[in-house]
């Protein structure tokens, strides 16, 4: 019998596992007002350094990221906050968001009479949305509707040996039950791209993966005058026992499991078109928040984040399940980690660990809070491609 979770049904047919309300800054000038509204109400803030005097291609990415964040199925409603003279057109954004059936409002600082007045207005709107969200009831949904992003960062020697292989076992189980998994971190693939290509559903997808990694290598040299191997692995990775990018990538690809086929590539702001394992071609610099926010933009319900050394990062639009393959790190940072995959190094089979992880995924989908949510780690980064 197919397993289920209790989720929130959206007007456009999507299913959410959270009912977050966002307060979204339209421009860097409105960041402080945005943060104050979120702090006073308990909504989640999205702030950034963009929104004005951007070139067309760069502003298109800013707009795409903000709209995609609001359109994540975990988001119930949003309050957009602008100064009033920014480049970001809140009216067109609101039209696009409203077309999905979501509630959205705008607060302009200038038209409100100043920052204090805008905060009062924004709080009133956010609080009303939060009240509405609390009234919505969860409904049973098949786990085949779940979309999960998988990534790793702050890695050490256990990340590949126990952390990522446990995620891989979960990937195979969820995909086997009709669910979807997204893998990204393109900057962590070089050296093992042939392994990824071999797991592609067909030759065309395999060649796309090889081409993606070849182009990434060229972009680093052309744009920065350095090879990707000069900046990855990071100092923390090296201190944790990882010596080369190839070594790191061999662990990175283990998150895709052993049997799931890569169905194809999706790009920033795109949702998976069908169930299965998908690759997000997001060539942003190798910063953990880029991949996490990229998954949120792709409509993922949650992110499973493997880290041997530990990182508190969460996300504004989805829960982040923090996993470590290092039992020592788990014991030292229990306030940060949700799952200890170090049990694999202590004799528990990878299959059993993967089953335990999938059980936790379902618990979180049902509303169990992750440590990142409890600690109120709600970051969101607008992912910038290397060439944008």
Residue pairs with C-beta under 8 A, 6 or more apart in sequence:
2 142
2 143
2 144
2 177
2 178
3 142
3 143
3 177
3 362
4 140
4 141
4 142
4 143
5 17
5 140
5 141
5 143
5 146
5 362
5 365
5 366
6 138
6 139
6 140
6 141
6 365
6 366
6 367
7 15
7 16
7 17
7 138
7 139
7 141
7 145
7 365
8 15
8 16
8 17
8 18
8 19
8 73
8 76
8 136
8 138
8 139
9 15
9 139
9 141
10 16
10 73
10 100
10 101
10 102
11 100
11 101
11 102
12 100
12 101
14 73
14 299
15 73
15 141
15 145
15 301
16 72
16 73
16 74
16 75
16 76
16 301
17 73
17 74
17 146
17 301
17 302
17 319
17 364
17 365
17 366
17 367
18 74
18 75
18 318
18 319
19 74
19 76
19 133
19 134
19 136
20 43
20 44
20 74
20 75
20 76
20 133
20 316
20 317
21 41
21 43
21 44
21 75
21 76
21 77
21 78
21 79
21 126
21 129
21 130
21 133
22 43
22 44
22 45
22 46
22 69
22 70
22 75
22 77
22 78
22 79
22 316
22 317
23 34
23 37
23 38
23 41
23 43
23 44
23 45
23 46
23 78
23 79
23 81
23 122
23 126
24 34
24 45
24 46
24 66
24 69
24 70
24 78
24 79
24 80
24 81
25 31
25 33
25 34
25 45
25 46
25 47
25 48
25 51
25 81
25 82
26 51
26 66
26 80
26 81
26 82
26 83
26 86
26 88
26 90
27 50
27 51
27 52
27 82
27 83
27 86
27 87
27 88
28 47
28 48
28 49
28 50
28 51
28 52
29 51
29 52
29 83
29 86
29 109
30 81
30 82
30 83
30 86
30 109
31 47
31 48
32 115
33 81
33 107
33 109
33 115
33 118
33 119
33 122
34 45
34 46
34 47
34 81
34 122
35 45
35 47
36 119
37 43
37 45
37 79
37 81
37 107
37 119
37 122
37 123
37 126
38 44
38 45
38 126
39 45
40 119
40 123
41 123
41 126
41 127
41 130
42 130
43 79
43 126
43 129
43 130
44 316
44 317
44 378
45 316
45 378
46 66
46 69
46 316
46 380
48 62
48 65
48 380
48 381
48 382
50 58
50 59
50 62
50 382
51 59
51 62
51 82
51 86
51 87
51 88
52 86
52 87
52 88
53 87
54 62
54 87
57 388
58 384
58 388
59 87
59 88
61 268
61 382
61 383
61 384
61 385
61 388
62 88
62 382
63 88
63 89
63 93
64 268
64 269
64 297
65 268
65 269
65 293
65 297
65 382
65 383
66 88
66 93
66 382
67 93
67 96
67 97
67 269
68 268
68 269
68 296
68 297
68 298
69 75
69 293
69 296
69 297
69 316
69 317
69 380
70 78
70 97
70 102
70 104
71 97
71 100
71 102
71 299
72 296
72 297
72 299
72 300
72 317
72 318
73 299
73 301
74 301
74 317
74 318
75 102
75 317
76 102
76 103
76 129
76 132
76 133
76 136
77 102
77 103
77 104
77 129
77 132
77 133
78 97
78 102
78 103
78 104
78 105
78 129
79 104
79 105
79 106
79 107
79 122
79 125
79 126
79 129
80 90
80 93
80 94
80 104
80 105
80 106
80 107
81 106
81 107
81 109
81 118
81 122
82 88
82 90
82 106
82 107
82 108
82 109
83 108
83 109
83 110
84 108
84 109
84 110
84 111
85 110
90 106
91 106
94 104
94 106
97 104
98 104
103 129
103 132
105 125
107 118
107 121
107 122
107 125
108 118
109 115
109 118
112 118
112 121
138 366
138 367
142 178
143 174
143 177
143 178
143 179
143 362
143 365
144 177
144 178
144 179
144 275
145 179
146 174
146 179
146 180
146 301
146 361
146 365
147 179
147 180
147 181
147 182
147 271
147 272
147 298
147 299
147 300
147 301
148 174
148 179
148 180
148 181
148 182
148 300
148 301
148 302
148 303
148 304
148 361
149 181
149 182
149 183
149 184
149 280
149 291
149 292
149 294
149 295
149 296
149 298
149 300
149 302
149 303
149 304
149 318
150 167
150 171
150 181
150 182
150 183
150 255
150 256
150 303
150 304
150 306
151 183
151 184
151 185
151 255
151 288
151 291
151 292
151 295
151 303
151 304
151 305
151 306
152 159
152 163
152 164
152 167
152 185
152 188
152 251
152 252
152 255
152 305
152 306
152 307
153 288
153 291
153 305
153 306
153 307
153 311
153 313
154 236
154 240
154 288
154 307
154 308
154 309
154 310
154 311
155 163
155 233
155 236
155 237
155 240
155 242
155 248
155 251
155 306
155 307
155 308
155 309
156 237
156 240
156 241
156 242
156 308
156 309
156 326
156 329
157 240
157 241
157 242
157 308
158 308
158 324
158 325
158 326
158 329
158 342
158 345
159 240
159 242
159 251
159 306
159 307
159 308
159 325
159 326
160 250
160 251
160 252
160 254
160 325
161 251
161 325
161 344
161 345
162 325
162 326
162 341
162 342
162 343
162 344
162 345
162 353
163 306
163 307
163 308
163 323
163 324
163 325
163 326
163 341
164 251
164 252
164 254
164 255
164 306
164 325
165 254
165 344
165 350
166 306
166 323
166 325
166 339
166 341
166 344
166 350
166 353
166 354
166 357
167 254
167 255
167 304
167 306
167 323
167 341
167 354
167 357
168 254
168 255
168 256
168 257
168 258
168 350
168 354
169 257
169 258
169 350
169 351
169 353
169 354
169 355
169 357
170 257
170 304
170 354
170 357
170 358
170 361
171 181
171 255
171 256
171 257
171 260
171 277
172 257
172 258
172 259
172 260
172 354
173 354
173 355
173 358
174 180
174 181
174 358
174 361
175 181
175 257
175 260
175 275
175 276
175 277
176 259
176 260
178 275
179 275
180 272
180 274
180 275
180 276
180 277
180 278
181 256
181 260
181 276
181 277
181 278
182 266
182 272
182 277
182 278
182 279
182 280
182 295
182 298
182 300
183 255
183 256
183 262
183 277
183 278
183 279
183 280
184 279
184 280
184 281
184 282
184 291
184 294
184 295
185 252
185 286
185 291
186 212
186 213
186 216
186 281
186 282
186 283
187 216
187 228
187 232
187 283
187 284
187 285
187 286
188 232
188 245
188 248
188 249
188 252
188 286
189 196
189 209
189 212
189 213
189 216
189 249
189 252
189 253
190 213
190 216
190 217
190 228
190 229
190 245
190 246
190 249
191 244
191 245
191 246
191 247
191 248
191 249
191 250
192 246
192 249
192 250
192 252
192 253
193 209
193 210
193 212
193 213
193 249
194 210
195 250
195 253
196 206
196 209
196 253
196 256
196 262
196 279
197 206
197 207
197 209
197 210
198 206
199 256
199 260
199 261
199 262
200 206
200 208
200 209
200 261
200 262
201 261
201 262
201 263
201 264
205 262
205 263
205 264
205 265
208 264
208 265
209 262
209 265
209 279
212 265
212 281
212 283
215 283
216 228
216 283
216 386
217 227
217 228
219 283
219 386
219 387
220 226
220 227
220 228
220 231
220 386
221 227
223 386
223 387
224 386
228 245
228 286
229 244
229 245
231 286
232 245
232 248
232 286
233 242
233 243
233 244
233 245
233 247
233 248
234 286
236 309
237 248
239 309
240 308
240 309
242 248
242 251
255 306
256 262
256 277
257 277
260 276
260 277
261 276
261 277
262 277
262 278
262 279
263 272
263 274
263 276
263 277
263 278
264 273
264 278
264 279
265 278
265 279
265 280
265 281
266 272
266 273
266 278
266 279
266 280
266 281
266 298
267 280
267 281
267 282
268 280
268 282
268 294
268 297
268 298
268 383
268 385
269 297
269 298
270 298
271 298
271 299
272 278
272 298
272 299
280 291
280 294
280 295
280 298
282 290
282 291
282 294
282 383
282 385
283 385
283 386
283 387
284 290
284 291
284 294
284 383
284 384
284 385
284 386
285 384
285 386
287 381
288 305
288 311
288 313
289 313
289 379
289 380
289 381
290 381
290 383
290 384
291 383
292 303
292 305
292 313
292 315
292 320
292 379
292 381
293 315
293 379
293 380
293 381
293 382
293 383
294 383
295 303
295 315
295 318
296 303
296 315
296 316
296 317
296 318
296 380
297 383
300 318
301 318
301 319
301 365
302 318
302 319
302 320
302 321
302 361
302 364
302 365
302 370
303 315
303 318
303 319
303 320
303 321
304 320
304 321
304 323
304 357
304 361
305 311
305 313
305 320
305 321
305 322
305 323
306 323
306 324
306 325
306 341
307 322
307 323
307 324
307 329
308 324
308 325
308 326
308 329
309 326
309 329
310 324
310 329
310 332
310 333
310 336
310 337
311 322
311 336
312 336
312 372
312 375
312 377
313 320
313 372
313 377
313 379
314 320
314 370
314 372
314 373
314 375
314 376
314 377
314 378
314 379
315 372
315 378
315 379
315 380
316 378
316 379
316 380
317 380
319 364
319 369
319 370
319 372
319 373
320 370
320 372
320 377
321 338
321 339
321 360
321 361
321 364
321 370
322 336
322 337
322 338
322 339
322 370
322 371
322 372
323 337
323 338
323 339
323 340
323 341
323 357
324 330
324 333
324 337
324 339
324 340
324 341
324 342
325 341
325 342
325 344
325 345
326 342
327 340
327 342
327 343
327 345
327 346
328 342
329 337
329 342
330 337
330 340
330 342
335 371
335 375
336 371
336 375
337 371
338 360
338 370
338 371
339 356
339 357
339 360
341 353
341 357
343 353
344 350
344 353
360 368
364 370
372 378
